[in-house]
Amino acid sequence: MKKTTLLLTVLSAMSITAFAQTNMIAHRGAWKNTHAPQNSLQALNDAVKQNAWGSEFDVHLTKDDVLVVNHDNDYYGIDIATATYDELLAKKHPNGESIPTAEAYLKEGLKQKGTKLIYELKTNKLGKERTLKAAELSVALVHKLKAEKQVEYIAFSYDACLKIKEKNKKAKVHYLTGDKSPQQLKEVGLDGLDYHFAVYKKNPNWIQEAKSLKLKTNVWTVNTEADMNYFINEKVDYITTDEPELLNKILKK
């Protein structure tokens, strides 16, 4: 009886491993082929329609401590770090949307449960103090909205990653810069490495090392079929892409 139980356990583990699948994250939402503005609510909803595992978005802190969603440091020529939120409202996206606050973006994303909200905290150009304040405000916002299960954090700032973990030990936090080994991230309690594809190719053992440490692996920004297939074969957990339609097609083969 014990041998039978052990055999079933092994076979079950093998089955899970065999069917483990790379998941797709839409970079700044689904925008390139939908013509939605990057990081807009429209791009988020288009990513949801494509059954993205996650939709990534970028968050900055304004002069008056409002968290807003935009990739670049400026919003159509207005510097976000030194502008108030009201000043940012002077410009609109081509689809008529104003720059969304992180709160509005999260509330929109929370209308559904199928797509994770991948919250990239941007490094503030005014320095570490403002970046860490943004981290604290971000964790407080996610808690206020009861969105902890839907949100995972990513950041280039190592200090911001640690600050998020300090404020919420259960938060899923992944580091972006690529200058830390899987072992180093494990030692400080982070949940995964989210590195540019060139970093993984330079360090070909890191994906398997991360798996052995039970860390998640994500790769960005992967837009060609060849690179998608390469990382699928490497069994990376997530691929972040500007081409969600192409990646979905490949994953369904």
Secondary structure, DSSP 8 states (H G I E B T S, - for coil): -HHHHHHHHHHHHHHHHHH---EEEETTSS-TTT---TTSHHHHHHHHHTT-SEEEEEEEE-TTS-EEE-SSSEETTEESTTS-HHHHTT---TTS----BHHHHHHHHTT-SSSEEEEEE---TT-HHHHHHHHHHHHHHHHHTT-TTTEEEEES-HHHHHHHHHH-TTS-EEE-SS-S-HHHHHHTT--EEEEEHHHHHHSTTHHHHHHHTT-EEEEE---SHHHHHHHHHTT-SEEEES-HHHHHHHHT-
